[in-house]
Amino acid sequence: MLTRTKSDALFAAALNHIPGGVNSPVRAFRGVGGNPFFVESAKGARITDVDGNVFIDYVGTWGPAILGHAHPKIIRAVQAAAERGTSFGIPNPAEVTMAERVKQFVPSVQKVRFCNSGTEATMSAIRLARGFTKRDKIIKFDGCYHGHADSLLVKAGSGALTLGNPDSAGVPADFAKHTLVLPFNDVEAVKAAFAAHGAEIAALIVEGVPANAGLYLPRPGYYELLTHLCRDHGTVFIFDEVMTGFRLAKGGAQELYGLTPDLSCFGKIIGGGLPVGAFGGRADIMDCLAPLGPVYQAGTLSGNPLAMAAGLAALDELVATDAYAQLDALGRQLEAGMAEAAKSAGVTVTWQRLGSMFCGYFGPGPIWNLADAMRSDRAKFAKFFHGMLAEGFYFAPSQFEAGFISTAHTTVDIEATVKAAAKVLRSL
């Protein structure tokens, strides 16, 4: 039985001061019921809450902790940077080094600009595409979450789905009307959209792998089709790699799928756990940004020396340790173990995985899009979530979020996770 006294008291206090008691909606546990716990510290693959409970963590601060929490090389890099100053609002050398590193890892990026979050990155990329093409409409896909900018909060995933409200109040209808929302993996729908509006579409934006309504993968040839349609109609192809960038491979999902998007968006891992975002791509498009061009984008903390130092340390460690092979092996072990646990328990779970990202849908497959994902049994997932939490394992508190494995996880951790899951699944 978990002790929750201190966490419950903190949450009660937070409700008086912070809307919903949290600073990001999915943290509120609304998708699974109950109160969230509060973290005291984290190290490696484990987090410790204020009541002293220790959990093996499969959320990893929603992706950035690919090396585990409080990695010593990242901590040392941040400490060294902080001793020189925490923020300047003036160019610093680490910005140039990080830009070079991103270009080295992701060949489609000819120029890159840093910002402070994934939302800023996607919002800025959309504005840039509209400025470059002098068009207004964009295409996105239902269930894909690209941050909380007005143009993109239309049939979004992530916390919006968890709260049962995939659109947001406060988004003017005049903004939303320029966003065409299509079902993911539907070839005919995207062809029809371009046939009807091709000359008006500034950008098509898609996640590297849709990971904000759980996790589902593109059908073979689907991303190639999107690329060709964009090229044929002069539409900017924006690949949102905020989650997948530098996690699925050195060059992200675009390396895995052999793509060359016009613009790419990044975040998470390139901050090493600190707030960061970036967008980059073709030089002719990027040069439309101020001060060279007419598209304005700015940020006092953009290229912050602490985030740059942490991100550089993370990227260097990933390459030096051949982390991607290790992460994929752990992912395969977890996938096989969880599938067998569900089968033995007689519980239908559709397990989806790519590299170190995963999701288990409580229901039959296949899962190719949001409509398929929405058939999952959310009540059963909630029982699984709380059962695993009681056993000392923290999964995302929503059926519609991906899980993440880090290099700090071990084969022993995976074995323990599968053993606990088998027990919890049998109890459902």
VOBA-443450 format. One line per field, with one value per residue (C-alpha): residue in three letters; x, y, z. Coordinates in steps of 0.5 Angstrom, whole numbers. Layout:
N
res <- c(Ala ...)
u <- c(X ...)
v <- c(Y ...)
w <- c(Z ...)
END
This chain:
428
res <- c(Met Leu Thr Arg Thr Lys Ser Asp Ala Leu Phe Ala Ala Ala Leu Asn His Ile Pro Gly Gly Val Asn Ser Pro Val Arg Ala Phe Arg Gly Val Gly Gly Asn Pro Phe Phe Val Glu Ser Ala Lys Gly Ala Arg Ile Thr Asp Val Asp Gly Asn Val Phe Ile Asp Tyr Val Gly Thr Trp Gly Pro Ala Ile Leu Gly His Ala His Pro Lys Ile Ile Arg Ala Val Gln Ala Ala Ala Glu Arg Gly Thr Ser Phe Gly Ile Pro Asn Pro Ala Glu Val Thr Met Ala Glu Arg Val Lys Gln Phe Val Pro Ser Val Gln Lys Val Arg Phe Cys Asn Ser Gly Thr Glu Ala Thr Met Ser Ala Ile Arg Leu Ala Arg Gly Phe Thr Lys Arg Asp Lys Ile Ile Lys Phe Asp Gly Cys Tyr His Gly His Ala Asp Ser Leu Leu Val Lys Ala Gly Ser Gly Ala Leu Thr Leu Gly Asn Pro Asp Ser Ala Gly Val Pro Ala Asp Phe Ala Lys His Thr Leu Val Leu Pro Phe Asn Asp Val Glu Ala Val Lys Ala Ala Phe Ala Ala His Gly Ala Glu Ile Ala Ala Leu Ile Val Glu Gly Val Pro Ala Asn Ala Gly Leu Tyr Leu Pro Arg Pro Gly Tyr Tyr Glu Leu Leu Thr His Leu Cys Arg Asp His Gly Thr Val Phe Ile Phe Asp Glu Val Met Thr Gly Phe Arg Leu Ala Lys Gly Gly Ala Gln Glu Leu Tyr Gly Leu Thr Pro Asp Leu Ser Cys Phe Gly Lys Ile Ile Gly Gly Gly Leu Pro Val Gly Ala Phe Gly Gly Arg Ala Asp Ile Met Asp Cys Leu Ala Pro Leu Gly Pro Val Tyr Gln Ala Gly Thr Leu Ser Gly Asn Pro Leu Ala Met Ala Ala Gly Leu Ala Ala Leu Asp Glu Leu Val Ala Thr Asp Ala Tyr Ala Gln Leu Asp Ala Leu Gly Arg Gln Leu Glu Ala Gly Met Ala Glu Ala Ala Lys Ser Ala Gly Val Thr Val Thr Trp Gln Arg Leu Gly Ser Met Phe Cys Gly Tyr Phe Gly Pro Gly Pro Ile Trp Asn Leu Ala Asp Ala Met Arg Ser Asp Arg Ala Lys Phe Ala Lys Phe Phe His Gly Met Leu Ala Glu Gly Phe Tyr Phe Ala Pro Ser Gln Phe Glu Ala Gly Phe Ile Ser Thr Ala His Thr Thr Val Asp Ile Glu Ala Thr Val Lys Ala Ala Ala Lys Val Leu Arg Ser Leu)
u <- c(0 3 4 1 0 5 3 -4 -3 1 -4 -10 -5 -4 -11 -12 -6 -5 -11 -13 -7 -2 2 0 -6 -4 -1 -7 -9 -16 -15 -14 -17 -14 -9 -2 4 9 17 22 28 30 36 37 31 28 24 22 16 16 13 19 16 20 18 21 20 17 15 22 20 15 21 28 31 33 40 36 35 40 46 52 55 49 49 57 55 50 54 60 55 51 58 59 52 45 42 45 40 46 49 54 58 54 49 53 56 49 47 53 51 44 46 51 46 40 42 35 37 41 40 36 34 33 27 24 19 16 10 14 18 12 8 14 15 8 8 15 11 6 10 15 9 4 -2 -6 -9 -5 -6 -6 -8 -13 -10 -3 -1 4 3 -2 -1 -8 -8 -6 -11 -16 -17 -11 -8 -4 -8 -13 -16 -14 -19 -24 -24 -20 -21 -20 -24 -21 -19 -22 -26 -23 -16 -19 -22 -15 -13 -15 -16 -15 -15 -8 -6 -12 -9 -15 -17 -10 -10 -17 -15 -10 -14 -19 -14 -7 -6 -8 -4 2 4 3 5 6 9 15 11 4 5 0 -6 -2 3 1 6 5 3 9 9 5 10 13 6 6 13 11 4 7 13 8 3 9 7 12 13 14 16 15 20 19 19 22 28 35 31 29 35 41 37 30 24 26 33 29 24 29 25 28 22 23 22 23 21 25 25 26 32 36 35 38 32 32 26 28 26 28 26 30 31 32 36 32 26 29 32 25 26 28 33 34 27 19 17 18 20 24 25 29 31 32 39 40 47 44 40 45 50 45 43 50 52 46 47 55 53 48 53 59 55 52 45 40 42 41 35 32 34 31 24 24 25 19 15 15 15 8 5 6 4 -3 -4 -3 -8 -13 -13 -13 -8 -5 2 5 13 18 25 25 17 11 4 -1 -8 -13 -17 -16 -12 -10 -9 -7 -11 -14 -21 -18 -14 -21 -24 -19 -22 -20 -23 -19 -13 -14 -14 -8 -4 -6 -4 3 4 2 7 13 12 10 7 4 -3 -7 -9 -7 1 7 12 19 25 32 39 39 34 37 34 33 28 25 24 21 16 14 13 9 5 3 0 -4 -7 -9 -13 -17)
v <- c(0 7 12 19 23 29 28 29 35 38 37 40 46 47 47 53 57 53 52 44 44 42 46 42 38 31 31 32 24 26 20 15 18 20 25 26 25 30 28 29 27 23 19 14 10 11 17 18 22 26 20 16 12 9 8 5 11 10 17 20 27 26 24 28 23 19 18 17 22 27 24 26 29 33 35 37 41 45 47 49 53 56 58 63 66 63 67 73 75 76 70 65 60 54 56 55 49 46 49 45 39 39 40 34 29 31 32 36 42 47 52 52 57 55 57 55 49 45 49 55 51 48 55 59 53 54 62 61 57 61 67 63 61 67 62 61 54 48 41 37 30 28 26 29 34 40 44 49 54 57 54 47 46 43 35 35 29 29 32 35 28 25 31 29 36 35 42 48 54 61 59 64 60 65 61 54 55 55 48 42 36 29 22 19 14 15 16 18 24 27 27 30 35 37 36 41 46 45 52 55 50 53 47 40 38 31 28 24 18 20 19 24 19 13 11 9 8 10 5 3 9 14 19 18 20 26 28 28 32 37 38 38 43 48 46 46 39 40 34 35 31 34 27 23 27 24 19 14 15 20 23 22 19 22 18 11 13 16 23 30 34 42 44 40 41 39 39 35 31 37 41 35 36 43 47 48 48 48 49 48 46 49 55 59 58 59 66 69 69 76 79 77 76 79 73 75 70 72 70 73 66 62 59 59 57 52 48 48 46 40 38 38 33 29 28 27 21 18 18 16 10 7 8 7 -1 -1 2 -2 -8 -6 -4 -11 -14 -10 -11 -19 -19 -15 -19 -25 -23 -20 -27 -31 -26 -27 -19 -16 -11 -8 -7 -2 0 3 3 6 9 5 4 -1 0 -4 -7 -11 -8 -6 1 6 12 16 13 6 9 11 4 2 1 7 4 -2 2 6 0 -2 4 4 -3 -2 4 0 -5 1 2 9 9 15 17 17 11 17 18 14 11 12 7 10 8 8 2 -5 -12 -13 -7 -10 -17 -14 -9 -15 -19 -14 -13 -20 -20 -13 -16 -22 -18 -14)
w <- c(0 -2 3 0 6 4 -4 -2 3 -3 -8 -3 -3 -10 -12 -8 -12 -19 -24 -23 -18 -24 -29 -35 -35 -36 -29 -26 -26 -29 -34 -29 -23 -16 -14 -17 -13 -12 -14 -9 -13 -19 -21 -27 -28 -21 -18 -11 -8 -2 2 0 -5 -10 -18 -24 -29 -36 -37 -37 -36 -42 -47 -45 -40 -45 -41 -35 -29 -27 -31 -28 -35 -36 -29 -29 -36 -33 -27 -31 -35 -29 -26 -32 -32 -33 -38 -43 -48 -52 -57 -53 -56 -54 -59 -65 -63 -62 -69 -72 -68 -70 -77 -77 -74 -78 -86 -88 -83 -87 -82 -75 -70 -62 -58 -51 -52 -57 -58 -60 -65 -68 -68 -71 -76 -78 -78 -82 -87 -88 -89 -94 -98 -97 -96 -90 -90 -86 -86 -79 -77 -72 -65 -67 -62 -64 -58 -55 -61 -63 -70 -68 -62 -67 -66 -62 -58 -51 -45 -49 -51 -44 -41 -46 -50 -56 -58 -54 -52 -53 -60 -65 -71 -76 -74 -74 -81 -84 -81 -85 -80 -83 -81 -80 -85 -90 -97 -100 -95 -96 -104 -104 -99 -104 -110 -107 -103 -106 -108 -101 -97 -94 -89 -88 -81 -78 -72 -73 -70 -67 -60 -57 -58 -55 -61 -68 -74 -81 -86 -91 -96 -93 -91 -98 -101 -96 -98 -106 -105 -101 -107 -112 -109 -106 -99 -94 -91 -83 -79 -72 -68 -61 -59 -64 -65 -63 -59 -65 -68 -69 -74 -71 -75 -81 -81 -80 -86 -91 -91 -92 -90 -91 -84 -78 -70 -64 -57 -51 -52 -54 -48 -43 -39 -39 -43 -50 -57 -64 -71 -78 -85 -92 -92 -97 -92 -86 -88 -89 -81 -78 -78 -85 -87 -86 -81 -74 -68 -62 -55 -49 -47 -54 -54 -46 -44 -39 -44 -49 -45 -42 -49 -52 -46 -48 -55 -54 -49 -54 -60 -55 -52 -58 -54 -60 -60 -53 -53 -58 -55 -48 -52 -55 -49 -46 -52 -52 -44 -44 -50 -46 -40 -43 -47 -40 -37 -42 -43 -50 -50 -57 -56 -60 -60 -64 -61 -54 -55 -53 -52 -50 -52 -48 -54 -60 -66 -71 -69 -75 -73 -67 -69 -67 -61 -58 -58 -52 -46 -41 -35 -36 -37 -31 -26 -30 -28 -21 -20 -23 -19 -13 -15 -16 -23 -26 -33 -36 -33 -39 -44 -50 -48 -50 -45 -46 -44 -42 -42 -35 -35 -34 -37 -29 -29 -35 -32 -26 -30 -34 -27 -24 -30 -31 -23 -25 -31 -28 -23 -28)
END
